[in-house]
Amino acid sequence: MKIIALFVSIFIGCTALAVTPDNYENLLISWKKHQKLVQNSNYRDLPWRNIGPVVQGGRAVAIRQSLQNDSILYIAYASGGVWKSIDKGITFAPITDKLPSQIVGSFAIDPNNDQILWLGTGENNSSRSSYAGMGVYRSLDAGVSWQYMGLGDTNRIGDIIVDPNDSNRIYVAALGPLYSKGGDRGVFVSQDGGQSWDKVLAGDKVTGFVDLSIAANGDIYASAWQRMRKAWNFEEAGIGSKIYKSSDYGQSWKKLANGLPSGRFVGRMGVATAASDANIIYVVVDNQELLPEAQWDMGGTAVNAKRLKTMSREELLLQDKKHLEKFLRDNNFPPETTAEIIIEKLNNKSMDAQDLVKSLKDANANLFNTDIKGLEVYRSDDAGDSFYKTHDLPLANVVFTYGYYFGKIRVDPNDADTVYTLGVPLIKSTDGGKTWMSLYDPKVHVDYHDLWIDPKNSKHIIAANDGGADESYDGGDNWRKLDYQPVGQFYTIGVDLAEPYNVYGGLQDNGTLKGSSQTKWTDGESWQRLFGGDGMYVNVHEDSTYVGYQFGNYFRIENGKSTSIKPPNFINEKPLRYNWNTPVILSSHNKDIIYYGANKLFRSFDKGETYSAISKDLTQSLKYGDVPYATITSISESPLEFGRIIVGTDDGMVWVTADDGRNWKNVSKKLPKKLWVSRVVASQYDKNELWLTLNNYRNDDIGSYVYHSKNFGKSWQSIVNNLPNEAVNVIKEDPKVKHLVYIGTDKGLYFSVDAGLNWQTLGAGLPTVPVHDLVIHPRENELVVATHGRSVWIADITYLQNYKDYQDKSLFIFESATIKFNPSWNSRLSRWYSTPKPASTFTLWSSDNKTVQINLKDEHEQTIYSNQIQLHKGLNLWSWDNKLNTELALKAEQFNNKDKKQPLNKALTPVSETIRLGYETYIQPGKYTLVVSHEDKHLSAEITVK
């Protein structure tokens, strides 16, 4: 089937916005431009170090073990790529870092040949941080190399299955875009190993396919899912959600309906066949239909929001005062609003019970407390001709309201009555789904996305969850954590001024963590957990650490105690709206001052004890759904002038105030309309200078939107220039060099030394991964990068900050660090132990590609090392193994001895003795000169060895 990419322009509000849809053609153009920038960057040699963390794991979406070699195991992460173990999970290494997409929806091993791997890109868990992919890839050498196999416009792959009876037959469930209609949705089949594809079952504009299962007799089952997400709403169910069956390798299909739920409340469904009996089929359903009011869970307290909705004034007055007081405190009413005051108002009839809940809108609580049918399991014993619900009791609190995040069921390949259903906990039935038990273990992370059951030993299972992968050999009674990988999905990052400094970050579903900037990722378990939930903004000042979780819930941690700092709710006022990642910052003028973004901007002068609103509602949208919208997304205060502030919102508004919030000016009128403001920055060099990034990811637009203002927002200049089309998440101004700026996109990191006229990539070691936040350590001159899928990376940017010293020179050598001598270099290394090999790195700049001569001279200008090296244009890192040229070193030693010159660099072991003993000839303590020559140009640098 030929796929034709459409380039469209859409009109939002009154401004024409040229959208770059995330179809394959646009993504490929962007990727090629990205690669070219990497290859041509003057700073591609700049090294990165990954500091983890690993202790928390990350969102694993697929897990597979080889059927031919049980030492080989693969874990696929939502935005961290695929990792491979060849030692049963003791260690892992990434195998997809060179691909244009690290976003995984599905992964499969050919059951007949474990050298053949299939990767479906684009995550199928349709959450706020789920990214699109670029089709299907195949490896013929167990992940060493990959080939693109098509289906690029599917956007997100729900599932891939290789027919165990014919490895050339591959089935793909294509889910399609998350935030827009259209795309290539359906079930595809290849009969020739992926060389060509046929769409054998089509979806529609909002319905794709998310799950597949193949029966022992070759019948194939497919789960269709209707869903559409917007920034303000998620429709996770609809009439398109159905189960289909084919008995002729996908050439024809029939809808299975007898006994299965249908209609507008049917959400994501998973389907699984019993390998031991082709007639037995299980379907797990996310049923979004509201329960009858009589079945609602009214909570365990006498006074709560649910009860108050229907409680009369008289009934509330009969409640125990302490229960009312607890409700007020738990729901963040101001301290002066006490139970006594409420009772007085109830008695004089100036308020009703319902007035207490009108000001409440807790988006986080709504995730868990909405009374819907939720998870249901159905079974067929006649190959799908009819189904029945397996359980009489409701399966409450398994998927809560967000069944879209799970939708998987697994059947024991050797026992058709043993079934596992994936949700927040992993639950298990051994009687065909009639009764269920929880496999909850406090050491194992919640939120399960995949489960692999060993066909040779059904007690051996491996689970993929939001914390990575866990393995059990007794059917889930006991678990062991498989080796961790640095796959944290960070939203934000912060640092302190300790020596060495610490890094803090908020992570998706893994709370807020803290770790040393000197940590190696292999030691990343040393990070410590500060707080739970979905970690968001982190602010650190001396003994106070400010952390929080989703939808505006923040706390101040001091002396090990956490105190809520959320602005209060006021009776008879409209509920405040908070973004999923609510911005909270400390003033650069006084760290006791907090700015807190809701739909209004709040400020506290006392570390969050009390607040004042310093703005009106700064949003404009009237769109309402089940996702908080029309909220503040970014705040920045001028470091040059207190009360000079810029604020951005998720509905495209940008506001500035120059008078401490007394007057606000809308400066977004000439910007693209209604785009999510991902970051605003007030310059530290000029009080009128501003930086701004917009993000249209939530319209499936990969376009880059980066702006610069020199007049406090009166006008904006686009500074996208040579950037590829990649949604931009953050912009950061360098603290030491004016107009040196950095941005993080959904594919990586870029910088510009000229205020955005020209952009380059920074280093080639950073994986292709979304970058969500940046911070520059003011003392160490290090750029700390928060990725959403590969944890935290750090680069020394001193070279960038000093670029004016060398950018116009044809050749330049940088001052090198002291080489630390180790006496063990002068001895024979043991063959029984692994000893780190000595190495030193020297940094050079070259204006073009050239060959240079390297000479190392001793204190008497005798050459003891000589070599030619090839330099490319830009920054070059030359790694030297600290070994001298034996003949040159011996000649220099003989020269010094002959002339009776006392060498300043007296070797601990003379070169002649080193040669006699058969040792390597390493550089010795002392001072040396490194000379770099090209044509008639000679540069030198002093080197000290201690």
N, C-alpha and C positions, 0 to 999 in steps of 0.2 A: 504494500500500500504506500503510495507516494504522499509524503507529508509536505505541505506548503506552508511556510512561515508567513504570517501576516504582520505587517508593520502598521500600527494604528496610532492615531492621535485622538485623545479624548479631551473633552472640555469639562473642567471642574470649576464651578462658580462662574466667574466672568473672565477667567484667564485660560487661554489655550495652553495645555500642558502636553508636550510630546512625550509619550510614555514609551519606554523600552520594555516590552513584555518579556517575561523570562522563558521564551521559547528557545529551542536548541540553537537555532541560527544565531540569535542575538548573544546567547551565552557563549557560543563557540568564538564569535568575533571578539567578545570581551576577553575570553581566556587567551586567545592568541596575542592580543595586545598586552595582557598581563605578563605572559611569558616573555615577550619581547622586552618589556621594561625590566624584568628580572635579569635577562641576559645582558642588557646594555647598561645596567646600573653601575655607576662608578663606585658603589659601595656594596657590591654583591659578595665581597669577601668578609664583610663585617660579621664577626661571630655572634651567635646567640647562645644563651644557655637556658635550658629548661629546668626550672626549680620545683616542678610538681605543681600542686600536691597530687598524690596518688591515693592517699588514705581513704578518700571519699568515693573513689571510682567515678562512674559516669553513666549516662543513659545507654545501656546496652540493648540493642533492638533485635539482634539475631545471634544465635550460637549454634555451631555445628562441629561435630567430631567426625574424623575420617572413619569409614567403615572398614578400610583396608589396614589402617595403622592407627591404633588407639592412642598413640603418643601425640598425634597431630590434632590440634584444636584451633578453631577460629572464633573470635569474638568481634562482632560488628557494632560500632557505636554510632549513635544518631548523627553526631557532627564531628566525630573523632576518627573516622575511617575504620578499616579492618585490621585487626592484629592477629598474628599467628604465633602459636606455640608448637614446638616440636618435642616438648618434654612433659606432656600431660599437664600443662598449665603452671609449671614452675616459673617459666619466663615467657615473655611475649615480645614481639617486634612488629612495628607497623609495616604493612605491605601495599598500601594504597596512597602513599604520600605524594607520588608523582602524577596522580590522576587530577583532572580538572575539577573533580568534586569529591569531597570526603563525606558527603551526606549520604547516609545509608537507609534504605527502606527494606531491603531484603537481601539475603545471601544464601547461596546453595552450593553444595559440593555434588559433582556428578557421582551418583551412587555406584557406578561401575568403574570409575577412574578418578581417584582423588587428586590427580594432577589438574583436573579441569574444574575451575571455580566460576561461579556466576554471581555477579554483583548488580543489584538493582538500586540505583541512586534516587535520592529524594525520599525524605522520611514520611512514613505513613501514619505516625502518631500526630494527629492534626492539632498540635498545641501552639501556643503563642511563639515558641522558639523552634518550630519545625521548619526546615528549609527544603527548597526544591532541589532536584538533581538534574542530571544530564543524560538520562537514559540507562542502557544496559551495557555492562562490560564483561568480558570473559578473559580468563587466564588459562593457558595451556600448560603452564609450568609451576603450578601451585603458588601463584602469587608473585613470581619474580617479575613478570611483565604482564601487561593488560592490553586488550584491544577493544575499541568501541564497537558494539554490535547493533547499534540502532535504537529505535524507540525514544529518540531524544525529546520529543514533545509530549511524552507521557507525564513529565513534571515530577511525579512521585510514583514509585513502584511499590505496590502493596505486597506482592509475593512473587516468587519464582519457584517453579518445580521442574526438575528434570525427570522425565519418565523413566522409571527403573528398568522398564522392558525395552527401551530404545533411547539411548543417550542423545540421539539427534533430535528428539522431540522435546521441546522446551515450552512450558506454559508460563505466561507472564500476566499477572493482574496489574493493570494500570489504573491508578487512582485519579490522576489529573490534578490541576491546580487547586489550591486551597482557598485563595482569596478572590478568584475570578471564575467566570463561566468559560466553558469551552475546553480546549486542550484535547489531547488524544487519550480518551478514557475507554477502557474496555478490557476484554481478555484477548491476548495475542498468542498465537501458536507458531512455532518454527518447526519445520520437518527436516531441516538441513543444518542443524547445529548452530542456528542463529544467523545464517547467511541471509535469510529473508524471513519476513514475518507476515502473517495474515491476521487481521482483526476478525475473530470468529464470533465475538459477542460484544456488541457496542453498548456503551453507556449513553448518557445524555449530557446536557450542558452542566449539570450539577451532580451527576451520579457517576462514580467510577467503581473500580473493583479493588478489594483490599485483602482478600484471603482466598486461597486455593487448597484443595485436598484431593489426592488421587487415591482411589480405592485399589485393593489388591487385584481386582478384575479389570482395571484400566479406566473405570468410570471416573470422571473428573467433576468436582463440585466447586462452584465459585460464589463468593459473597459480594454482592453489590452494595454500595454505601452511598447514600445521598447526604452531602454535607456542603456547607458554605460558611466560611468564616469572614467576618468583617472586623474592623477595629473595634466596633461597638457591640457586636453580636456574633453568636455562633449558633447556626442552625445545624445541629449534629444528628438530625433524624429527618425522615421523609418517606414519601410513598415509593421512592426508587430503591429503598433498601430491601433486597430480596436475596433468596438463595436459588441458584440455577444448577442444573445437572446436564452433563453430556455423556453419552455412551458410545460415541463414535469419534473419539479423539478431538473433540471440540468443534466438529463440523456442524452439529446442530445442538440446540439447547432447549430445555423445558424449565419453566418456573416451578419451584416446589412451594406449595402453599397449604396443603392439607394439614392443619394443626399448628402451623407457624404463625406468629403474629404478623400483621400487616397494617399499613396505614402511616399516617404522618408522625407517629411517635416512635417508629422503629429506627433505631440508630445503628451503630456499628455492630456487625455480626461476624463471628468466627465460625469456621466449619472444620470438622475433623472426622476422618473415617477410621474405623478399626481395622488395623492390618490383619487381624486374626479372623475377621468376618466382614466381608464386603457389604453385607446388608445393614450393618450398624453404622449409623451416622449421628454425630452430635453437632448441635448448633448452639452457640452462646449468643445471647441477644442483649443489647443495651436498650431497655425499654424506657423511654422518656415520658411515658404517660403518668400523670399525677395519680397518686393513690386516692381512694375515697377519704374524705376528711376524717372519718371515724378511725382510719388506720394510721393517721399521722402520728409521728413520734413527737410528743409534746415536750420532750426534755425531762430531765430529772429534777428541775427546780420549780418551785411554786410560782415564781415570777420570772418569766422570760419573754422574749419578743413574740414567739408564736402564741403563747397564751394571752398576751396583752392585746393581740389583734382582735380577739373576740370577747375579751373580758369587760364586764360592765364596771362602772365607777363603784358601785356598791360591792361587787366581788373583790375589787382591788383593795378596798378599805378593810375587808375582812382578813387580808393576808398579814402574816407576821411582818412587823416592821423591819426586822433584820434581813428578811428575804428581799424586800424592796430596796433596802440600802445596798445589798450585795449586787442587785441588778444595776443600780446606778453606777457603782464603782466598776463593775465588770464591763460596762458599756461606755466608759469614758465620758460620763457627764462631769461637769466641773465640780470641784470639791464643795462649793457653796450650794450646789443643788443636792440637798439632803432628803432623806425619807420624810423627816418632819415637815419640810417645806412642801413636798409633793402631797402629803396627807392633808395639809392645810388647804391646798388648792383644790383637792378633790372634795373636801368638805364644803367649801364655799362655791363649788361647781364652776370654778374658773378653768378647769381642764378635765379631760376624760382620760381613761387608761390608754386610748389609742394615741394621744398626744405624745406619749413617751416613746412610741416606736416610729412616729413620722419623721423624726430627725435621724433615724438609724438606717444605714445602708451598708452593711458589712459584706463586701464581695467575697472575702475569704470564707466567712461563715456560710455563705450561700452555696459554696462548693460542696459542703458536707450536710447541710441541714434542710435541703429541699426534698420534700417527700414525693419521690417518684418510684415506680416499680423497680427500676434499676436492672440488676443482673438477673437473667433467666436462662435456664438450660433446657434444651429440647433434644429429644432422641427419636430416631427412626430405626425400626427393626426390619424394614422392608425396602431398603435402598432408596429411601426418600419418598416413597408413595404416600406415607402418612407420618406425622410427628405427634409426640405428646410431651408435655412438660414433665420433667423427671421428678420434681420436688414439690411437696405441698407447702412447706414453710418458705417464706421469702428469703432470698439470699441478700439480706441487708448488709450495708457497710462493707461491701466487697469492692464495688466500683464507684459508690456514692453517685454524684451527678455527672461525673466525667468518665463514663464508659468509653468515650471516644479514644481514651488513652491506652486502652487495653485490647479487648476484642479477640482474645485467643483462647482456644481450648485444645487440650492434648489428650490422646488416648494411649494407654499402655499398649505397645505393639503385640504383647503376648497375652493380654487379658482385656477383653472388650468392656468389662465392667469397671475397670480402674481408670478414672478420668481426673485430669487436673484442669482447673480454671484459673486464669490469670487475672489479677486485679491489684488493688492496694496490698492485700495479702494474697498468698498463693493458697488455694483451697483444693482439697482432694476428696474424691468419692471412690469407694471400693464396691459399691452396689449399683452401679449404673446411673448414678446421679440422684438417687433417692435421698440419701443423707450425705452431709458434707462435714469435713473436719478442716481446721486451719493448720497450715504448716508454718505458722508464724514462729520465728526465732529472733530474739532481740539482737543477735549478732549479724543478722542478714537484713539488707536494705529492703524496704517496701517498694511497691510499684513494679510489677512484673510484666515483661514484654515478650518473652520467649521462654520455651522450655524444650530441651532436647532429652529424649528418653533412649537409652542404649537398647537397641533391639536384641543384643546378646545377653543383657542383664538388666531387666526392667527396674531393679532397685537403684541402678546407677542413673542419676538424672543431673542435668546441669541447667541452672536457671539464669536468665538474663534479666536484670532489673536496673533501677536507677542508680545503683551502687556498683555496677559491673556484673561479675558472674560468680556464682556459688555452686558448689558441687556436693552431691550427697550420694552415698552408697547404700543407704537403707530406706529409699523411697521418700526422703524428705524429713525423717526424724532428726537427723544430725547433718550439719553442713560444715564445709570448709571453704574459705574464701580463696578463689584462684588469684594468681599474681595480679597485683594492681598495675594499672597503666595511668599515665598522666593525661587523663581525658576529661578533666573538670570543665563544666560549662559555666564560665564566669560571666556575670553581668557587670560587675564593678570591681575596682581595685583601689587600694590605699597603701600608704607606707608610713612608718614612723621614723624617728631620728636616732634610734638606738644604734650601737656599733657592735656587730654589723646590723644594718637596719632590717626590720621585719616587714613582710608583705601581708596585707589583709585583703580578703576578697569575699564577695557574695556570689553564691553559686546556685544554679538551678537545682532545686530539690535536695541540696546538700549543705544548706545553711551558710554560715559565715566562718571562714577559717583564717588562721594566722600561722605564718611560717617564716623561717629565716631566709633572707635573700641569698645566702650562701649555700642553701640546700641543693644537692644534686637530685634530679627527679627520681633516681634509683633509691634515694633515701627519703622520698617524699612522705613516708608515713610519719615523719617527725612533726608534721603540721598538727596544730591543735584546733579543736572545734570551739568556737565562741558562742554560737547561737544556731537555732534550727530553722526549719521552714525553707522557703526559697530565698536565699540570701540576696540582699539588695545593696543599697549604698552603704559604704563604710567610711567613717570619719574618725580620725585619731588625733588626740591632743594630750600630751603628757599622760596623766593618769586616767583620762576619760576616753572611752571608746564608744562610738555610736554605731549601732548595728540595727538591722531590721529584716523583716520578711514582707512578703507580697502584700500589695494593696495598702501601703502606708502605715504599717505597724512597726514602729521604731522604739528602740530602748537605749538608755545610757548605762554603760557598764562601768562601775567604779568600785574598787576594792572587792571585786568578785560578786557584787550585787547588781542586778539589772532593774532599772526603773523605766516604766513606760513614759515616753515623751510625746505621745500623739496629741495633737490639738483636740480639745474637748468637743463633744456634741452638745448643742444647746436646744432646749425644748422649744418647739414651734418654729424652729429654723429648718430650712431645707438641708437634707443630708449632704455632707461634704463628699466629694468624689475624689478618689485616689487612684493613680495609675498603678498597674501591676508593679512597675519599678519606680516607685515614688521618689523624686529627688529630694534629698536633704543635704544641706551643706553648712559648714561653719564659716563665719565671716573671717576674712583674712585680716581684719582690723582688730578683732577681739574674739578669741576662740570660745568664749562663753555665749556668743550670739549665734543663734541657729536660724536658718531660713528653711521653711518646710512647705513643700508644694502640694496643694490639693487642687481644687478648681480655683481657689484663691491662694494668694501667697501669705503665709504666716511668718511672724518673726518672734523669737524669744530672746530676752536679754539675760536669762538665768538658767541656761543649759536645758531648756525645755520644761521648766516647772510651770511657767505661764506663757501665754501667747497673745498676740494682737494680730488681727488681719490687717495687712498694709496694702491690700488691693481689693477691688471688687472681683466678681467672677471674671477671670481673664479668658474664658473660652466662649465659643460662639455656637457650637453645634447643638441642634435640638434632637439629634438622633439618639434613641435610647434602645438598649437591648439588654442582654444578660451579661455583658462585659462592661465594666466601668469605662466611660469615655468622656471626652471633653474635660481633660485633666492636664495639669502642668507636668511636663516631661523633663525640663531642664532649667536650671537656675544658675546665674553667674553674677557675682558682685565685683565691681571694679576694685582691683587692689590699690588703685591710686586715689580713690575718693569714696568714703563711706556713704552708703545709701544710693549709690549709682548702680542700678541693677538692670539686667536683661533676663527675660523669662520667655520660654517657648512652651507650646502646648501640643497635644496629640492631634488637634484639629486644625493645625496650621497657623496658629496665631503667634506673633512675636511682639512682645511689649517691652518698652524701656521706661525707666523713671530716673530722673536726675535729681529728685528732691525727696529721697527717702520714702517714696511710695505715696506721697500726697497727690501727685499727678502722674498718670500713665499715658503713654503714647503708643498707638498701634503702628508698628513699623513693618508690617507684613503685607501691606496693600499691593506692593509691586512684586511680591514673591509668588511662586506657584501656589495655587489655592489648596488648602485643606491637606497639605502633606504633613506627616508626623515630624515634629521638630526633634531630631535626635540629640542635638547638642548646641548650646549657646556658650560663647566664651567672651568675656570682657578682657581686653588686652591689658597687659601689665606695663606697656610702653607708652600708650597714648589713651587717655580716658575716653576719646571719641571712637576708638578703633574696636570693632567687633568681628567675631568669626561665628559662622553659622553652618550647620549641616542639617539637611532634610532627608527623610527616608520614606520611600513609597513602597517598601517591601509589602505592606499590607494591602496593596493593590496589584501584587505580582509584577511589580515594576523594578527592574534591576538598575535603573538610571542612577547616576551620581549627581547629587545636588549639594554643592559646596559654595559658600558665599563669604564675601569680605566687605565690610563697611568701614569707611574712614570718617564718617560724620554721624556716628551714633544712630545708625539705622535709617537716616533720611534717604539714602540710596544704597543699593547693594550691587556688587559686581560678582558675577559668576567666576569662580576660579577653577572650574573643572578642567579646562584646557586638555592636556594629554592623558588624563585619567581614563582607564577603561570603565565601562558601565558596570559598576558594582555598588550596591546599596551602601551608603556611608553611615556609620554608627557613632563616630566620635571624631572631634578635632581637638588638637592640643598645641598650645603655643610653647615654644622653648623658653625656659626661664632666664637664659643668658644671652641669647642671640635674637635680635629683632627680626621678624619675618621668616624665621625658621619654624615651620609648622609641620605637624604630623597628623595623619588621619588613619583611622581604622575602618575597614570595609568588611563586607561579607566574604571576601577572599584573602584579606591580609592587611599589610601595612604599607603606607607611602609617606614620603616626606618631600618638602620643598624648601629651598633656601631663599627663594625669592617671592614669598607671599603667595604662592600658588601659580605662578606663571609656568613653572615646569615642575613636574613630579617625577620622583624616582622611587623604586623599591629599596628597602633597607635589608641587606643581607639575603642570602639564598637559603638559609637554614630554617626559616620559619615555615611551618607547614601551611598548606592552603586551607585556611580555617577562618571562620568569622572572628573579627577582633571587635570586642565590645567596649573596651575602656583602656585608657592610657594614663600613666602618671610618670613624671620625671623626678627622680630623687634629687633634691636641691644640692646636697653635699657630694654625692657620689657620681653625679652626672650620668646616671643610668636610666634608660627608658624601660619601664616595666609595662608589659603588655598582658592584658587579660583577654584570653581567647575563649570562645564559646565552643569548646570541644577538645582542646589540647592543653588545658591548664595555663600556667604562667611562664612567660619567657622574658628574659632580660638581655639588653645589649648596652655596652659602654658607648655612649654617643659623644665622647670627648672629641673624637676625630671630626665629627660633624660640626660641633660647636666651634672648632678652630679652623674651619674650612678656608677662611680667608688667608690663612698663613701659607697655603700651598696650592690653592686652586689654579693659579696662573703660572706655576712652575712646571717645567718639563719633567723634572725628577726631584723627589724629596724623600728624605729618610727621617723617620720620627725617632725621638728619644726612646730608648728601650728600658724596660724594667731591669733591675738587678737580677742576674742569674744566680739562683741558689745552688751552691755546690754540695754534692753529696759524696762523702769519702768512699762510699761503696762503689762508685764508678771505677775506682782504682783496683778493684778486686774482681775475680772471676765470679760471674753470677751463677747461682745454683740452678741446676737443671730441674730441680724438684719443686721450685716455687716460682710463682708468677711475680716478677718484679717490674714495676712501671719503668718504661724506657725514658731516659731523660730527653727533653726537647725544649727548645726556646723558640719564641716567635718574634719576628721583626716585621715592622710595618713600613711600607714604602708607598709613595704616590708616583704615578706615571701619567703623563699627558696622552700617551698613546701606547700601542703594543710595541715592545722592544725587548731586546736581550741585553742584560747588564752583567758586568763582571763583579763578583763578590770576592773581596780579599779581607782576611782577618789578620791583623798584625799585632805582634807583641810590643813591649815597651821600647825595644830597640829597632822597631820598624821592620822586623823580620816577619815575612808572611808564613803563617802556620796553617792557614786554610784558604783554599781558593776554589771557586766554582762559578759557573755561569747559570743564570736563572732567567726564565722568561717572565716578563711582566705584561699584564694587560692594562688597558686604559682604566685609570681609577685607583682605588685603594687596593693594595696587595699585601697579603699576609704570607710571609715566607717562613716556613717551619724548618728549623735546623735541629739535627739530632745531637748537637754539642760535641760531635766527633771532629777531631783535627785530621788534616791530611798527614798521614804518618811520615811520609818522606819529607814533607816541608817542615813538620814539627821537629823531626830529628836533625835536619839541616840547621834549623834555627838554634837548637840546643847546642850543637857542635860549634856553631859560630860564636855563641856567647861564651862557651867554655874555652875556645881557642884564644879569644881576645881577653880572657879572664874578666869578663864583664859579669858583675853580680846581678843576676836577673831579679827584677822586682817580683816577677811572677814565678817564684821558685816552686817547681812541681813537687807535690808530696811524694810522687814516684817519678823519677826521671823517665823521659821518653824512651831512652835506650833500654832501661830496665822493663818498662811496660812492654816493649817489643819482645824482649827476651822471654818474658813470662807468658806471652801470647794474649795479653789483655788488649782491649780496645783503648785507643788513645783519645781521651776526653780532655776538654779544656779544664784548666786548673784555676784556683783562686788568684785574683789579680785584676789589673786594668788592661784593657785592650782597645784597639781601634778597628772599627768595621768600615771598610772603604767600598763604596759602590760607584762603579765607573760605567759611563756610556760615551763612546766616542772620546771627545776631549773634555768631558765633564766628569769631575770627581767629587763625591760627597762623602763625608765621614761622620761617624757617631761613636762616642765613647761607650764602652761596655765594661761593666763591673761584674766580677764573679766573686761571690762571698761564700 
